[in-house]
């Protein structure tokens, strides 16, 4: 598979993931998260998993503290974007992202 084909598949997967997450969000949140903003949040969630060591676990079940994920993403948004994000909203996105990942393993 060429790099262009891999990038296209990755882009399609990201679109499916964002559509899935949007379906899980309450109506008022759906409009406030553009594709760009939602993609940033998903990248920040992935960064948390990487930095926390969650991805290195060899256990079949990993306990992820969604409050810690939300806290990390909110802190990163403040540092990188100069924006305040609502921890409860981030938690909902992180939970929907985890549901997507579990359904698409």
N, C-alpha and C positions, 0 to 999 in steps of 0.2 A: 504494500500500500504506500502510495506516495505521501509526502508531507502535506500536500494540498488536500488530498482525500482525508487524511487524519484530521486536519484543521476543520474541514467541512463537517465531519462526523461529530467533532467536539462542539462545534457551533450548534448543530442540530440538537445534541444532547442538552446543551445549556438552555436552549429555547424550550424544550420539553420540561426541563426542571423548573424553569421560571413559571411556565404555565401551570404546572402542578402546584407549586407554592402559592401562586395567586388564587387558585381554587380554594385553598385552605384558609386564606386570610379573610378576616371580617371585611365587609363592604367598604367601610371608611378607610381601611388601610390600602386597599387595592389601588386606589387612585393616587395615593401619596408616594408610592414606590414605582418610579419609572424603571424601565429596563436597566438603564445605567446605574441607578441607585441600588436596585436589587442585586445586580451583578457585583457591585462593590461590597455589599453586605455578605454575599456568598463567598467572595474572595477573602474577606476578613474572617469569616467563620472557618474557612479552610486553613487560614494562617494560624488561628487558635489551635485547631487540631494538630497541626504540624508542630507548633511551638510547645504545646502541652505534652507531647509524646503519645497522644491518643493513637496516632497512626502506626506507631511502632509496637503496639500491644500485640502479643501473640495469643491472648485469651479469646475464646469464642464470643464472650460477652464483655463489653466495655461499658463502664458506668460513666456517662458524660453528664456533668453538672451544667444544666442549661442556664442557670443563673450566672455561672462563671463565664460561659460563652457570651452571654448578653453583656456582662460587665466588660469583658475584653473588647468586644466590638464597639461598644459605646465609647470606651476610652480611646480606641484607635480612631474613631470618627472625630472625636474632639481634637486629637493630635494632628491627624493627617488632613482633615477637611475643615476643621474649625467649626464643626456642627455638633449640636446636641442631638442624640438619638434616644428614643424611648426604649428603655431596657425591656419592657413587656412586649413591645412590638418586635424587637430583635429576637426575643425568646420564641415568639410565635413563628418567626421566619426560620429560626434554627431548628425548631421541632418539625416544621414542614419539610425542611431540607433533609433531616434525618429520616423522616418517613419515606421521602422519595428515594434516598439511598438504599434503604432497607428493601423497598419494593423492586429495585432495579439491580440487585446484586446478581 
